[in-house]
Amino acid sequence: MSTSKTLLITGVSSGFGRALALEAIAKGYRVIGTVRNVEAKLAFEQLHPQNALAFELDVTHFAVIDDLIADIEADQGPIDVLVNNAGYGHEGIMEESSLEEMRQQFDVNVFGAVAMIKAVLPFMRQRRRGHILNITSMGGFITMPGISYYCGSKFALEGISETLSKELAAFNIHVTAVAPGSFRTDWAGRSMVRSARSISDYDALFDPIRQAREEKSGKQLGDPQKAARAMLAIIESDNPPAHLLLGSDALKLVKDKLVALNAEIEAWETLTHSTDGD
């Protein structure tokens, strides 16, 4: 299949961004990627003479994003699909993790994504077409000890995505939150920021979790290339979903969470009703 659609993907140097870019270029899409340095820019543009173009951008440099998007629209043509992939994982017990680490996590995973969306939306809205994919996580639905800042950022992006899908439906602009489970990316390896341990009370809970995550890194069930193909399938869909889970682990954990949540809601239903006025 060949297509004239142009994808703008943040963070194409590794992980899902890299996998999606490769699959998209192979299928005839034009891919504009953001990278962090000139070496990565040159490496990406070597993938294809016409269909791989890169720009240096740190998504936390909010002030430059609007001008960059305007320049891309003027010089390269319409951005049909925005994929907010740039992000990283923070691991640490919340009591041990600084507010600055939380701020940085949200700056990249939430504010950076929103800044990109706000920059492309005027163009998409004017054209009355477009698709925004926000790469979230099963950690935007389920939680586990030691990644409170990460889960918080992904819960936020899930909520923003779902709300945005309702705001933009009348303009034929689709928004999909793509929530992967555990995949063989650098998320748990070099891309993860880990807070130092300092409070022994948490050792029994958290030490086995940290050790297991480090040992599992690079051996996860999920295949990034297959995730990329799934994302292209929804990009090519006439009626893409507002939420898409990727991976059987994500599916099981989120389904289990929904069952447990429903049971808890029902158990406290009487108290919930008790707050209504007469």
Secondary structure, DSSP 4 states (H G I P E B T S, - for coil): -----EEEEE--SSHHHHHHHHHHHHTT-EEEEEESSHHHHHHHHTT-TTTEEEEE--TT-HHHHHHHHHHHHHHH----EEEE-----EEB-GGGS-HHHHHHHHIIIIIHHHHHHHHHHHHHHHHT-EEEEEE--GGGT---TTBHHHHHHHHHHHHHHHHHHHHHGGGTEEEEEEEE-SBSSSTTTTT-EEPPP--GGGHHHHHHHHHHHHHHTT--SB-HHHHHHHHHHHHT-SS--SEEEESHHHHHHHHHHHHHHHHHHHHTHHHHHTTS--
